[in-house]
Amino acid sequence: MNVLKEHINKTISLTDEEFSVVESFFTEEHFKKREMIISENDQVDHVYFIISGLLKLFYTDAEAKEHIISFSMEDWWESDYAAFYTQTKATQSLQCLEDTSVLKLSFNDYQQLLTEVPKMTDFFLKKAIGGHISNQRRILSLMTMNAKERYEQFLKYYPSLLQRIPKITLAAYLGLSRETLSRFFLESK
C-alpha cells in the first residue's frame, strides 16, 4: 500500500493514522492481459487505482466499432465513472492490455471513506479536475488537430505509453490508420 500512500501524498497530506483508515477501504486484485474488468451493462461498483499494468477504457457502438476513450497506467485511476457515481450499468468497457494489479474501492466504501477521512474529498476532487482537463484536451485535439498534431500531442503527454500500446490500438485511439501511425513513428526516430 506504500504506492497508494505515495500517490495520495502527492496531492494532499495524510497522517499515518489517517492513511491507516484510508487503506482499510481498498482491496488488491490482479487481472491477466486481455481480461475485462468492466464490460458494457455490468453494474459498476468499483473505482480502480492501478499499481502495475495498462488498461484501456472503450465504448462499442451499434455497429460493433470500438472507440477508445482512454488508456490508464501505473499511478492512475480508472472506471466507467458515470456508471460508478450514478450506480447504473456500464456503457463503457475496461480491459487489460497487460497483466494488471489494482487497488479497488467500492462505491459504498468510497462514501464511507469520505465521511471518515474528509481530506479525501479534496483528493478525489483534484483527481476529477485533472481528469476533466485531460478529457477536454483530448476532445479539442480531435476537433482541431490534424493526425500528425494528435500524434505529437500524445508523445508529449504520454511518451512512456508509445512502446506499451499495440500500434493498431494506438492508431484507433488517435483516429488514424496504422500505416499513418507507422509513418509518424518512423519520422520521429
Residue pairs with C-beta under 8 A, 6 or more apart in sequence:
1 23
1 26
1 103
3 51
3 75
4 22
4 23
4 26
4 49
4 103
5 14
5 19
5 23
7 49
7 75
8 14
8 19
8 22
8 120
8 123
11 122
11 123
11 126
11 127
12 119
12 120
12 122
12 123
12 126
13 119
14 22
14 117
14 119
18 117
18 119
21 113
21 116
21 117
22 113
22 117
22 120
25 105
25 106
25 109
25 110
25 112
25 113
26 49
26 103
26 104
26 105
26 109
27 103
27 104
28 51
28 101
28 102
28 103
28 104
29 101
29 102
29 103
29 104
30 99
30 100
30 101
30 102
31 37
31 53
31 96
31 99
31 100
31 101
31 102
32 96
32 99
33 96
33 97
33 98
33 99
33 100
34 95
34 96
34 97
35 95
35 96
35 100
36 93
36 94
36 95
36 96
37 48
37 55
37 94
37 95
37 96
37 100
37 102
38 44
38 79
38 80
38 83
38 90
38 92
38 93
38 94
39 90
39 93
40 60
40 89
40 90
40 91
40 92
40 93
41 89
41 90
42 83
42 89
42 90
43 83
43 87
43 89
43 90
44 79
44 80
44 83
44 84
44 87
44 88
44 89
44 90
45 84
45 87
45 106
45 107
46 79
46 84
46 104
46 105
46 106
46 107
47 77
47 78
47 79
47 81
47 84
47 104
47 105
47 107
47 110
48 55
48 77
48 78
48 79
48 94
48 102
48 103
48 104
48 105
49 76
49 77
49 102
49 103
49 104
49 105
50 72
50 73
50 74
50 75
50 76
50 77
50 78
50 100
50 101
50 102
51 74
51 101
51 102
51 103
52 74
52 99
52 100
52 101
53 73
53 74
53 96
53 97
53 98
53 99
53 100
53 101
53 102
54 71
54 72
54 73
54 96
54 97
54 98
54 100
54 161
54 164
54 165
55 71
55 72
55 73
55 78
55 94
55 95
55 96
55 97
55 100
56 68
56 70
56 71
56 72
56 94
56 95
56 97
56 169
56 173
57 68
57 69
57 70
57 71
57 72
57 78
57 80
57 92
57 93
57 94
58 66
58 67
58 68
58 69
58 92
58 93
58 95
59 66
59 67
59 69
59 91
59 92
59 93
60 66
60 67
60 93
61 67
66 172
67 172
68 169
68 172
68 173
69 92
70 78
70 134
70 135
70 138
71 97
71 158
71 161
71 165
71 173
72 78
73 160
73 161
73 164
77 127
77 131
78 94
79 94
80 90
80 91
80 92
80 93
80 94
81 131
82 88
82 91
83 89
83 90
83 91
83 92
84 107
87 107
97 164
97 165
97 166
97 169
98 164
105 113
113 120
114 120
114 121
114 124
137 153
137 157
141 149
141 150
141 153
142 150
142 175
145 153
147 174
147 175
147 176
147 180
147 184
148 184
150 174
150 175
150 176
151 174
151 176
151 181
151 184
154 161
154 162
154 170
154 173
154 174
155 162
155 188
161 170
162 170
162 185
165 173
167 178
167 181
167 182
167 185
168 178
170 181
171 177
171 178
171 180
171 181
174 181
